[in-house]
Amino acid sequence: MVLTILVALPLLTALIIALSPVKLTRMIAMLGSGLQLILSLVLLQNFLSERNVGNNAPFLFESNASWFPALHINFHLGVDGISVAMILLTAFVVFAGVLVSWKVEKMTKEFFLLLIILSAGAYGFFISLDLFLLFFFLEVAVIPKYLLIGIWGSGKKEYSANKLALMLMGGSALVLVGILGMYFSSGGSFDLVNLSTFHIPEYVQKIFFPFLFIGFGVFTAIFPFHTWVPDGHSSAPTAASMFLAGISMKLGGYGCLRVATYLMPEAAHYYSGYIVLLAAIAIIYGAFATMMQTDLKYINAYSSVSHCGFVLLGIGMMTKTAITGAVLQMVSHGLMTALFFAAIGMLYERTHTRAVKDLGGLMKMMPFISTVFFIAGLCSLGLPGFSGFVAEMTVFVGSWERSGLFYHVATILACMSIVVTAVYILRATGQSLMGPVKNENFNGLSDAQWNEKLAAVVLISGIVAIGVMPFWLNDLVSPGTEAIYNQLSRIALLK
């Protein structure tokens, strides 16, 4: 019941926004997203309670209703620890996104309505146990992203919106081919739980696994299909950038892990070397490309390409620790990059520039925003005490567990990227916030307001909670990652 409410609540909030006066839009959106956050915390508490009393079912709170019987499509919902972690991430980012968008004046009602619909698509995706339903919710989020960038964006917003929509739809088309391949090869089932126990012939897996992995990989900026990320982020309004990097890119990582790797373990083993290679390229390329950027949003966008490479690296290594690290990285990067884009948006709203060369000395006028910027940067470069260190270290340890010179070299290269990350983060923060004030017009700028402070505190609390006490998140996701690892190990042992 709670899972159905989780999807229905954003839709109800969007309906109330559509029917209410414009002056009430912001408050309704804040209350609706706040209720989503509370409901996600209730879900976490209920999930942990069930586990503590010995309920070790693979998925909890399942509900299954026939949706389209002729094609065996069901409204099948359920969650494990990985799903709950992704739901918590979504709730934190959406609530913060609503708060930082408080001053949106252009078509206010439509803006918040689309933002809330995005959250409904994300929640539905993470709780779907029917592949057609999962694909449906994946598609729900594409059009709102296109409109948010095309209408409320800046710069080359029409070009960026079109590029994002076309590339994500291309990825969705590949996903659909892969899902249909599994459907017909399994005798006509979209049910994820049933498919996990059905042995799809190895040759079929090898054919359709690339469709699924690359299709979902487009969403998570897999190299070389990452080019929509910098253009989309640079043109998107702040809340849309937070959603794109914080949540949308995690839809891809979750799909690569939950669908492609879990349901096609033999093909996952066969293609693991290629996955690791693409992940290593994304990590190194993204880090060095970030060093060349002079726009703060482009810096965070290319940095996201590099950081999401760690997710794919953990999946490709296929050890239990590495897979757990991939999930931790998804949550950590979602919170960190949303905080980074929020801080950049706050700076841009006041200075009307994102060019690093035009900024400087802002810490004197905006100490709170500057502190938020620093925290996001330090988390990005993996400073101990923040979530980035926990997630990346887990990926590194798990990656080194995979035997073989190729995998060890890939791990070493990924570790070396941290040095490059430190260079561009420290340079960007130093040039933007420290030193003398470069523009006299900046002297009268105001610091963060209540809504911006609350948004930052919400995201920072998640980052610190993982960085200082990582065991709770690790314990939450470990049973789910262990189930995926066991599926991969079982196939390996059969060989």
C-alpha positions as CSV (number, residue, x, y, z in Angstrom):
1,M,0.0,0.0,0.0
2,V,2.8,2.4,0.9
3,L,4.4,1.9,-2.5
4,T,1.2,2.8,-4.3
5,I,0.9,5.9,-2.2
6,L,4.5,6.8,-3.1
7,V,3.6,7.0,-6.8
8,A,0.1,8.5,-6.2
9,L,1.3,11.3,-3.9
10,P,3.3,13.2,-6.6
11,L,0.5,12.8,-9.1
12,L,-2.0,14.1,-6.5
13,T,0.3,17.0,-5.7
14,A,0.6,17.8,-9.5
15,L,-3.2,17.7,-9.8
16,I,-3.7,20.1,-6.8
17,I,-1.1,22.4,-8.3
18,A,-2.9,22.4,-11.6
19,L,-6.3,23.3,-10.0
20,S,-5.0,25.8,-7.4
21,P,-4.2,29.6,-7.8
22,V,-0.6,30.4,-8.9
23,K,0.1,32.1,-5.6
24,L,-0.2,28.8,-3.8
25,T,1.9,26.8,-6.2
26,R,5.2,27.0,-4.3
27,M,3.7,26.1,-1.0
28,I,1.8,23.1,-2.4
29,A,4.9,21.9,-4.2
30,M,6.9,22.2,-1.0
31,L,4.3,20.4,1.1
32,G,3.9,17.7,-1.5
33,S,7.6,17.1,-1.8
34,G,8.0,17.3,2.0
35,L,5.3,14.6,2.4
36,Q,7.2,12.5,-0.2
37,L,10.4,12.8,2.0
38,I,8.5,11.8,5.1
39,L,6.9,8.9,3.3
40,S,10.3,7.7,2.1
41,L,11.6,7.8,5.7
42,V,8.5,5.8,6.9
43,L,9.2,3.3,4.1
44,L,12.8,3.0,5.4
45,Q,11.6,2.4,8.9
46,N,9.0,-0.2,7.9
47,F,11.6,-1.9,5.7
48,L,14.1,-2.2,8.4
49,S,11.5,-3.4,10.9
50,E,10.5,-6.2,8.5
51,R,14.1,-7.2,8.1
52,N,14.7,-7.1,11.9
53,V,11.9,-9.5,12.5
54,G,13.4,-12.0,10.1
55,N,11.5,-11.3,6.8
56,N,14.2,-12.2,4.3
57,A,12.1,-12.2,1.2
58,P,13.9,-10.7,-1.8
59,F,11.4,-8.0,-2.2
60,L,9.1,-6.5,0.5
61,F,5.7,-4.8,0.4
62,E,4.8,-6.6,-2.9
63,S,1.6,-5.9,-4.7
64,N,0.6,-7.4,-8.0
65,A,-2.4,-6.5,-10.1
66,S,-3.2,-7.4,-13.7
67,W,-2.8,-4.4,-16.0
68,F,-3.0,-5.8,-19.5
69,P,-3.6,-9.6,-19.2
70,A,-3.3,-10.3,-23.0
71,L,0.4,-9.5,-22.8
72,H,1.0,-10.6,-19.2
73,I,1.7,-7.0,-18.1
74,N,1.1,-6.5,-14.4
75,F,1.2,-3.6,-12.0
76,H,3.8,-5.4,-9.9
77,L,5.5,-3.4,-7.2
78,G,8.0,-4.2,-4.5
79,V,11.3,-3.0,-3.0
80,D,14.6,-4.3,-1.6
81,G,17.3,-2.3,0.1
82,I,18.7,-0.9,-3.2
83,S,15.2,0.4,-4.2
84,V,14.7,2.0,-0.8
85,A,18.1,3.8,-1.0
86,M,17.2,5.1,-4.5
87,I,13.8,6.3,-3.2
88,L,15.4,8.1,-0.3
89,L,17.8,9.8,-2.8
90,T,14.9,10.9,-5.0
91,A,12.9,12.3,-2.1
92,F,15.9,14.3,-0.8
93,V,16.8,15.8,-4.2
94,V,13.2,16.6,-5.2
95,F,12.5,18.4,-1.9
96,A,15.7,20.4,-2.2
97,G,14.9,21.1,-5.9
98,V,11.6,22.6,-5.0
99,L,13.2,24.8,-2.4
100,V,15.9,26.2,-4.6
101,S,13.3,27.0,-7.3
102,W,11.3,29.3,-5.0
103,K,11.9,32.4,-7.1
104,V,10.8,30.9,-10.4
105,E,8.4,33.5,-11.9
106,K,8.0,32.3,-15.5
107,M,5.0,29.9,-15.8
108,T,5.4,29.0,-12.1
109,K,2.5,26.5,-12.0
110,E,3.7,24.6,-15.0
111,F,7.3,24.5,-13.8
112,F,6.5,22.9,-10.4
113,L,3.9,20.6,-12.0
114,L,6.5,19.2,-14.3
115,L,9.1,18.9,-11.5
116,I,6.6,16.9,-9.4
117,I,5.7,14.6,-12.3
118,L,9.4,13.8,-12.7
119,S,9.5,12.5,-9.2
120,A,6.5,10.3,-9.9
121,G,8.4,8.7,-12.8
122,A,11.5,8.1,-10.6
123,Y,9.6,6.5,-7.8
124,G,7.6,4.3,-10.1
125,F,10.8,3.2,-11.9
126,F,12.6,2.2,-8.6
127,I,9.7,0.2,-7.3
128,S,8.6,-1.6,-10.5
129,L,9.0,-5.4,-10.6
130,D,7.4,-5.7,-14.0
131,L,9.8,-4.7,-16.9
132,F,7.1,-3.1,-19.0
133,L,5.9,-1.0,-16.0
134,L,9.6,-0.1,-15.3
135,F,10.0,1.0,-19.0
136,F,6.7,3.0,-18.7
137,F,8.0,5.0,-15.8
138,L,11.4,5.4,-17.4
139,E,9.6,7.2,-20.3
140,V,7.4,9.3,-18.1
141,A,10.3,11.4,-17.1
142,V,11.7,12.2,-20.6
143,I,9.1,14.8,-21.8
144,P,9.2,16.8,-18.5
145,K,13.0,17.0,-18.8
146,Y,12.6,18.3,-22.4
147,L,10.1,20.9,-21.4
148,L,12.0,22.1,-18.3
149,I,15.1,22.7,-20.4
150,G,13.4,24.0,-23.5
151,I,11.2,26.5,-21.7
152,W,13.0,27.5,-18.5
153,G,16.6,26.9,-19.6
154,S,19.3,29.3,-20.7
155,G,21.9,29.5,-23.5
156,K,21.4,27.0,-26.3
157,K,18.3,25.6,-24.5
158,E,16.4,24.4,-27.6
159,Y,19.5,22.6,-29.0
160,S,20.2,21.1,-25.6
161,A,16.6,20.0,-25.0
162,N,16.4,18.3,-28.4
163,K,19.7,16.6,-27.9
164,L,18.8,15.3,-24.5
165,A,15.4,14.0,-25.6
166,L,16.7,12.3,-28.8
167,M,19.6,10.6,-27.0
168,L,17.5,9.4,-24.1
169,M,14.8,8.2,-26.4
170,G,17.4,6.4,-28.4
171,G,18.6,4.7,-25.2
172,S,15.0,3.9,-24.4
173,A,14.6,2.3,-27.8
174,L,17.5,0.0,-27.0
175,V,16.1,-0.9,-23.6
176,L,12.8,-1.8,-25.2
177,V,14.5,-4.1,-27.7
178,G,16.3,-5.8,-24.8
179,I,13.1,-6.2,-22.8
180,L,11.2,-7.6,-25.7
181,G,14.1,-10.0,-26.3
182,M,13.7,-11.4,-22.8
183,Y,10.0,-11.4,-23.0
184,F,9.8,-13.6,-26.1
185,S,12.8,-15.9,-25.0
186,S,11.1,-16.5,-21.7
187,G,7.8,-17.6,-23.1
188,G,6.0,-14.3,-22.5
189,S,6.9,-12.8,-19.1
190,F,7.8,-9.2,-18.1
191,D,7.9,-10.2,-14.4
192,L,11.4,-9.4,-13.0
193,V,11.1,-12.0,-10.1
194,N,10.1,-14.8,-12.5
195,L,12.8,-13.8,-15.1
196,S,15.4,-14.0,-12.4
197,T,14.7,-17.7,-11.9
198,F,14.3,-18.5,-15.6
199,H,17.4,-19.5,-17.5
200,I,17.5,-17.5,-20.7
201,P,19.7,-19.3,-23.3
202,E,23.3,-17.9,-23.3
203,Y,23.3,-17.0,-26.9
204,V,20.1,-15.0,-26.4
205,Q,21.7,-13.2,-23.5
206,K,24.7,-12.3,-25.5
207,I,22.5,-10.8,-28.2
208,F,20.2,-8.7,-26.0
209,F,22.5,-7.8,-23.1
210,P,24.2,-5.0,-25.1
211,F,20.8,-3.5,-25.9
212,L,19.9,-3.3,-22.3
213,F,23.2,-2.2,-20.8
214,I,24.0,0.4,-23.5
215,G,20.3,1.6,-23.4
216,F,20.4,2.2,-19.7
217,G,24.0,3.3,-20.0
218,V,22.9,6.3,-22.1
219,F,21.0,7.5,-19.1
220,T,24.1,7.2,-16.9
221,A,26.5,8.8,-19.4
222,I,28.3,5.7,-20.6
223,F,31.1,6.6,-22.9
224,P,30.8,7.5,-25.8
225,F,27.0,8.3,-25.4
226,H,27.6,10.9,-22.7
227,T,27.5,14.0,-24.8
228,W,24.0,15.0,-23.8
229,V,25.1,15.5,-20.2
230,P,27.2,18.7,-20.5
231,D,24.8,20.4,-22.9
232,G,21.7,19.4,-20.9
233,H,23.1,20.5,-17.6
234,S,24.5,23.8,-18.8
235,S,21.2,24.8,-20.3
236,A,18.8,23.4,-17.6
237,P,17.4,25.5,-14.8
238,T,18.9,24.6,-11.4
239,A,16.2,22.2,-10.2
240,A,16.3,20.4,-13.5
241,S,20.1,20.0,-13.3
242,M,19.7,18.7,-9.8
243,F,17.2,16.1,-11.0
244,L,19.1,15.2,-14.2
245,A,22.4,14.5,-12.4
246,G,21.1,13.5,-9.0
247,I,18.3,11.1,-10.1
248,S,17.9,10.7,-13.9
249,M,21.5,9.4,-14.3
250,K,20.8,6.9,-11.5
251,L,17.9,5.4,-13.4
252,G,20.5,4.2,-15.9
253,G,22.8,2.8,-13.3
254,Y,19.9,1.1,-11.5
255,G,18.7,-0.4,-14.8
256,C,22.2,-1.7,-15.7
257,L,22.4,-3.4,-12.4
258,R,18.8,-4.6,-11.7
259,V,17.8,-5.5,-15.2
260,A,20.8,-6.2,-17.5
261,T,23.3,-7.7,-15.0
262,Y,20.8,-9.5,-12.7
263,L,18.6,-11.0,-15.4
264,M,21.4,-11.9,-17.9
265,P,24.3,-13.0,-15.7
266,E,26.1,-15.1,-18.3
267,A,26.2,-12.2,-20.8
268,A,27.3,-9.9,-17.9
269,H,30.3,-12.2,-17.4
270,Y,31.0,-12.3,-21.1
271,Y,30.9,-8.5,-21.5
272,S,32.4,-7.5,-18.1
273,G,35.8,-6.6,-19.6
274,Y,34.2,-4.2,-22.1
275,I,32.1,-2.6,-19.3
276,V,35.2,-2.1,-17.2
277,L,37.1,-0.6,-20.2
278,L,34.3,1.9,-21.0
279,A,34.0,2.8,-17.3
280,A,37.7,3.4,-17.0
281,I,37.6,5.6,-20.2
282,A,34.7,7.6,-18.8
283,I,36.5,8.1,-15.4
284,I,39.7,9.3,-17.0
285,Y,38.2,11.2,-19.9
286,G,35.6,12.9,-17.7
287,A,38.3,14.0,-15.2
288,F,40.6,15.5,-17.8
289,A,37.8,17.0,-19.8
290,T,36.6,18.8,-16.6
291,M,40.0,20.4,-16.2
292,M,39.5,22.1,-19.5
293,Q,36.1,23.7,-18.5
294,T,35.7,27.3,-17.5
295,D,31.9,27.3,-16.8
296,L,30.9,26.0,-13.4
297,K,28.0,24.0,-14.8
298,Y,30.2,22.4,-17.4
299,I,32.7,21.5,-14.7
300,N,30.0,19.7,-12.6
301,A,28.6,18.1,-15.7
302,Y,31.8,16.6,-17.0
303,S,32.7,15.7,-13.4
304,S,29.4,13.7,-13.3
305,V,30.5,11.7,-16.3
306,S,33.6,10.8,-14.4
307,H,31.9,9.9,-11.2
308,C,29.2,7.9,-12.9
309,G,32.0,5.9,-14.4
310,F,32.7,4.6,-10.9
311,V,29.1,3.1,-10.9
312,L,29.8,1.3,-14.1
313,L,33.2,0.2,-12.9
314,G,31.7,-1.4,-9.8
315,I,29.1,-3.2,-11.8
316,G,31.6,-4.4,-14.4
317,M,34.0,-5.8,-11.7
318,M,31.1,-8.1,-10.5
319,T,32.5,-8.7,-7.0
320,K,30.1,-8.2,-4.1
321,T,32.1,-5.3,-2.6
322,A,32.3,-3.6,-6.0
323,I,28.6,-3.9,-6.7
324,T,27.8,-2.5,-3.2
325,G,30.2,0.3,-3.9
326,A,28.4,1.0,-7.2
327,V,25.1,1.4,-5.3
328,L,26.8,3.6,-2.6
329,Q,28.3,5.7,-5.4
330,M,24.8,6.2,-7.0
331,V,23.4,7.6,-3.7
332,S,26.5,9.6,-2.9
333,H,26.9,11.2,-6.3
334,G,23.2,11.9,-6.4
335,L,23.3,14.0,-3.2
336,M,26.7,15.6,-4.0
337,T,26.0,16.7,-7.5
338,A,22.5,18.0,-6.6
339,L,24.2,20.1,-3.8
340,F,26.8,21.3,-6.3
341,F,24.2,22.4,-8.9
342,A,22.2,24.0,-6.1
343,A,25.2,26.1,-5.0
344,I,26.1,27.0,-8.6
345,G,22.5,28.1,-9.2
346,M,22.6,30.3,-6.1
347,L,25.8,31.9,-7.3
348,Y,24.4,32.4,-10.8
349,E,21.2,33.9,-9.6
350,R,23.2,36.7,-7.8
351,T,26.2,37.2,-10.1
352,H,24.5,36.3,-13.5
353,T,27.7,34.5,-14.6
354,R,29.1,31.0,-14.3
355,A,32.5,31.8,-15.8
356,V,35.2,31.1,-13.3
357,K,37.4,33.9,-14.6
358,D,34.6,36.4,-13.8
359,L,34.1,35.3,-10.2
360,G,36.3,35.7,-7.2
361,G,36.1,36.9,-3.6
362,L,32.5,35.7,-3.2
363,M,33.1,34.2,0.2
364,K,33.2,37.6,1.8
365,M,29.6,38.4,0.7
366,M,28.1,34.9,0.6
367,P,29.7,32.8,3.4
368,F,26.9,30.3,3.6
369,I,26.7,29.6,-0.2
370,S,30.5,29.5,-0.4
371,T,30.6,26.9,2.4
372,V,28.0,24.8,0.6
373,F,30.1,25.1,-2.5
374,F,33.2,23.9,-0.6
375,I,31.4,21.0,1.0
376,A,30.1,19.8,-2.4
377,G,33.6,20.1,-3.9
378,L,35.3,18.3,-1.0
379,C,32.7,15.5,-1.2
380,S,33.4,15.3,-5.0
381,L,37.2,14.8,-4.5
382,G,36.6,12.1,-1.9
383,L,37.5,13.8,1.4
384,P,37.0,11.4,4.4
385,G,34.0,12.3,6.4
386,F,31.8,12.7,3.3
387,S,29.9,10.2,1.3
388,G,32.2,10.4,-1.7
389,F,35.1,8.8,0.2
390,V,33.0,5.9,1.4
391,A,31.5,5.2,-2.0
392,E,34.7,5.5,-4.0
393,M,36.8,3.5,-1.6
394,T,34.3,0.7,-1.6
395,V,34.4,0.6,-5.4
396,F,38.2,0.6,-5.3
397,V,38.5,-2.2,-2.8
398,G,35.9,-4.3,-4.6
399,S,37.6,-3.7,-8.0
400,W,40.9,-4.8,-6.7
401,E,39.3,-8.1,-5.5
402,R,38.8,-9.0,-9.2
403,S,41.8,-11.0,-10.2
404,G,43.6,-10.3,-13.5
405,L,46.1,-7.7,-14.7
406,F,43.6,-5.9,-16.9
407,Y,41.2,-5.3,-13.9
408,H,44.0,-4.2,-11.6
409,V,45.3,-1.7,-14.2
410,A,41.7,-0.3,-14.6
411,T,41.5,0.0,-10.8
412,I,44.8,1.9,-10.6
413,L,43.8,4.3,-13.4
414,A,40.5,4.9,-11.6
415,C,42.3,5.7,-8.4
416,M,44.6,8.1,-10.1
417,S,41.7,10.1,-11.3
418,I,41.2,11.3,-7.8
419,V,44.3,13.5,-8.2
420,V,42.9,15.1,-11.3
421,T,39.6,15.6,-9.5
422,A,41.3,17.4,-6.6
423,V,43.1,19.7,-9.1
424,Y,39.9,20.9,-10.9
425,I,37.8,21.1,-7.7
426,L,40.4,23.1,-5.7
427,R,41.1,25.3,-8.7
428,A,37.4,26.1,-9.3
429,T,36.6,26.8,-5.7
430,G,39.7,28.9,-5.1
431,Q,39.2,31.0,-8.2
432,S,35.5,31.4,-7.7
433,L,35.2,32.1,-4.0
434,M,38.6,33.2,-2.6
435,G,41.0,36.0,-3.3
436,P,40.0,39.6,-4.1
437,V,36.6,40.6,-5.5
438,K,37.0,40.9,-9.2
439,N,33.7,42.8,-9.9
440,E,32.7,45.8,-7.8
441,N,29.0,44.9,-8.5
442,F,29.4,41.8,-6.3
443,N,30.0,43.9,-3.2
444,G,26.3,44.3,-2.4
445,L,25.3,40.7,-3.1
446,S,23.1,38.8,-0.5
447,D,23.7,35.4,1.0
448,A,21.4,32.4,1.0
449,Q,17.8,32.9,2.0
450,W,15.8,30.5,4.2
451,N,14.6,28.2,1.4
452,E,18.1,27.9,0.0
453,K,19.6,27.2,3.4
454,L,17.0,24.5,4.1
455,A,17.7,22.8,0.7
456,A,21.4,22.8,1.4
457,V,21.0,21.5,4.9
458,V,18.8,18.6,3.7
459,L,21.4,17.5,1.1
460,I,24.4,18.0,3.4
461,S,22.7,15.9,6.1
462,G,22.5,13.0,3.7
463,I,26.1,13.4,2.6
464,V,27.4,13.5,6.2
465,A,25.1,10.7,7.4
466,I,26.7,8.4,4.8
467,G,30.3,9.8,5.3
468,V,30.3,9.5,9.1
469,M,28.1,6.5,9.6
470,P,28.2,4.4,6.4
471,F,27.2,1.2,8.0
472,W,23.4,1.9,7.9
473,L,23.4,2.4,4.1
474,N,25.8,-0.5,3.6
475,D,23.6,-2.8,5.7
476,L,20.5,-1.5,3.8
477,V,21.7,-2.3,0.3
478,S,23.9,-5.4,1.1
479,P,21.2,-8.0,0.9
480,G,20.1,-6.7,-2.5
481,T,23.7,-6.5,-3.9
482,E,24.4,-10.0,-2.4
483,A,21.4,-11.4,-4.3
484,I,22.8,-10.0,-7.6
485,Y,26.3,-11.2,-6.8
486,N,24.9,-14.7,-6.0
487,Q,23.2,-14.8,-9.3
488,L,26.5,-14.0,-11.0
489,S,28.4,-16.4,-8.9
490,R,25.9,-19.2,-9.6
491,I,26.4,-18.9,-13.3
492,A,30.2,-18.8,-12.8
493,L,30.1,-22.0,-10.8
494,L,28.0,-23.7,-13.4
495,K,30.7,-23.0,-15.9
